[in-house]
């Protein structure tokens, strides 16, 4: 597994994402967060793994972890088709702008998120949003749960195969179902 940006021009500044070597570490960080959110992009229906789409893994994860989901692009209809109602839906750039705003009180109006999980966005778009958050909301922690390393995140899984990615998502979901044990 590599901790190099998936796109060669995606170079971070002096600080780059800490690699998440085990899914249990990601679970511990998510549990530690008071107000995490999960932003799901349009590629969540383009990534078949083990006979399922990425969105199906994410619904299992969201149900187990209770992390509120923000659906971007056309993803709200994909979630609804599968019987899952996301906490919110808006464009990826809109949620990126809201996260930079320290006055925004989150999807439920009860406080600004402290951890942003991102998955399934086009790589270049996710990189731009993460770069914006890194520079204009430096106190906000970010984590990508994609199979491609994102240097602008606080934490990111290294580049990995679809099989490893599916296994990571299954382990994370199971750890939440088991209460983290």
C-alpha positions in Angstrom: 0.0 0.0 0.0 1.3 3.4 -1.0 1.0 6.8 0.7 1.7 8.7 -2.5 -1.1 10.9 -4.0 -3.0 9.0 -6.6 -2.7 11.9 -9.0 1.0 12.9 -9.4 0.2 16.7 -9.4 -1.6 16.4 -6.1 1.2 17.6 -3.9 0.7 18.7 -0.3 2.5 21.5 1.4 4.8 20.7 4.4 2.0 18.8 6.1 0.4 15.7 4.5 -2.2 13.2 5.7 -1.3 10.6 8.3 -1.8 7.2 6.8 -4.4 5.0 8.4 -2.7 1.6 8.6 -5.6 -0.3 10.2 -9.4 0.3 10.0 -9.6 -0.1 13.8 -7.6 3.2 14.1 -10.2 5.0 11.9 -13.0 3.6 14.1 -11.3 4.9 17.3 -10.9 8.4 15.8 -14.5 8.4 14.6 -15.8 7.4 18.1 -13.7 10.1 19.7 -15.3 12.8 17.5 -18.3 14.6 19.0 -19.9 15.6 15.7 -18.7 13.6 12.7 -20.3 13.7 9.3 -19.8 11.5 6.2 -19.9 13.1 2.8 -20.7 10.7 0.0 -19.9 11.5 -3.6 -21.2 10.4 -6.9 -18.6 7.6 -7.4 -20.3 5.6 -4.7 -22.4 3.9 -7.4 -19.5 3.3 -9.8 -17.3 1.1 -7.5 -18.5 -2.5 -7.4 -16.7 -4.6 -4.8 -17.6 -8.2 -3.8 -20.8 -8.0 -5.8 -22.0 -4.9 -4.1 -21.8 -1.2 -4.8 -19.8 1.1 -2.5 -23.0 2.8 -1.5 -24.3 -0.5 0.0 -21.1 -0.7 2.2 -21.6 2.9 3.2 -25.2 2.4 4.2 -24.2 -0.5 6.4 -21.4 1.7 7.9 -23.7 4.7 8.5 -26.4 2.5 10.1 -23.8 0.9 12.4 -21.8 4.1 13.3 -24.7 6.5 13.4 -22.6 9.1 11.5 -24.9 11.5 9.7 -24.6 11.3 5.9 -24.5 14.2 3.4 -25.4 12.9 -0.1 -23.9 15.0 -2.9 -24.9 15.2 -6.6 -27.5 12.6 -7.5 -26.7 10.4 -4.5 -29.8 11.3 -2.5 -31.9 9.3 -5.0 -29.5 6.3 -4.8 -29.8 6.3 -1.0 -33.6 6.6 -1.1 -33.8 3.8 -3.6 -32.1 1.6 -1.0 -34.4 2.7 1.8 -31.8 4.9 3.5 -32.5 8.6 4.2 -29.4 10.8 4.4 -29.2 13.5 7.1 -28.8 16.1 4.3 -28.0 16.5 0.6 -26.2 19.3 -1.2 -23.5 19.8 -3.8 -20.0 18.9 -2.7 -18.8 22.4 -3.1 -21.7 23.7 -1.0 -20.9 21.4 1.9 -17.2 22.3 1.5 -18.1 26.0 1.9 -20.4 25.4 4.9 -17.6 23.4 6.6 -15.2 26.4 6.3 -17.8 28.7 7.9 -17.3 28.6 11.7 -20.8 30.0 12.2 -22.5 27.0 10.5 -24.1 24.8 13.1 -24.2 21.6 11.2 -27.0 19.7 9.6 -29.1 19.6 12.7 -28.3 23.1 13.9 -26.7 21.8 17.1 -23.0 22.6 16.4 -20.3 22.6 13.8 -18.9 19.2 12.8 -15.5 18.3 14.3 -14.6 15.4 12.0 -15.4 15.2 8.3 -15.3 11.8 6.6 -15.2 11.8 2.8 -15.7 9.0 0.3 -16.7 8.5 -3.3 -16.1 12.0 -4.6 -14.1 12.4 -7.9 -10.5 12.4 -6.7 -9.7 15.9 -8.0 -12.8 17.4 -6.4 -12.2 15.7 -3.0 -8.6 17.0 -3.2 -9.7 20.5 -3.8 -12.3 20.5 -1.0 -9.8 18.9 1.4 -7.2 21.5 0.5 -9.7 24.3 1.2 -10.6 22.8 4.6 -6.9 22.3 5.4 -6.2 26.0 4.7 -9.4 27.7 5.8 -10.7 25.5 8.6 -7.4 24.2 10.1 -9.1 23.1 13.4 -11.4 20.8 11.5 -10.2 17.2 11.2 -10.7 15.3 8.0 -10.5 11.7 7.1 -10.9 9.9 3.7 -12.2 6.4 3.7 -11.5 5.9 0.0 -9.0 3.5 -1.4 -6.9 6.3 -2.8 -4.5 8.4 -0.6 -5.4 12.0 -0.2 -2.5 14.2 1.1 -4.7 17.1 2.1 -6.7 15.2 4.6 -5.8 14.9 8.3 -5.9 11.1 7.9 -6.2 8.9 4.8 -6.1 5.3 4.0 -3.2 4.5 1.7 -3.7 3.5 -2.0 -5.3 0.0 -1.9 -7.0 -2.6 -4.0 -10.8 -2.8 -4.1 -10.6 -6.0 -2.1 -8.6 -4.3 0.7 -11.0 -1.4 0.6 -14.0 -3.6 1.0 -12.4 -5.4 3.8 -11.5 -2.1 5.6 -15.1 -0.9 5.3 -16.5 -4.3 6.6 -14.1 -4.2 9.6 -15.1 -0.6 10.4 -18.8 -1.5 10.2 -18.3 -4.6 12.3 -16.4 -2.7 15.0 -19.3 -0.3 15.3 -21.8 -3.1 15.5 -19.6 -4.8 18.2 -19.3 -1.6 20.2 -15.6 -1.2 19.1 -14.4 -4.5 20.6 
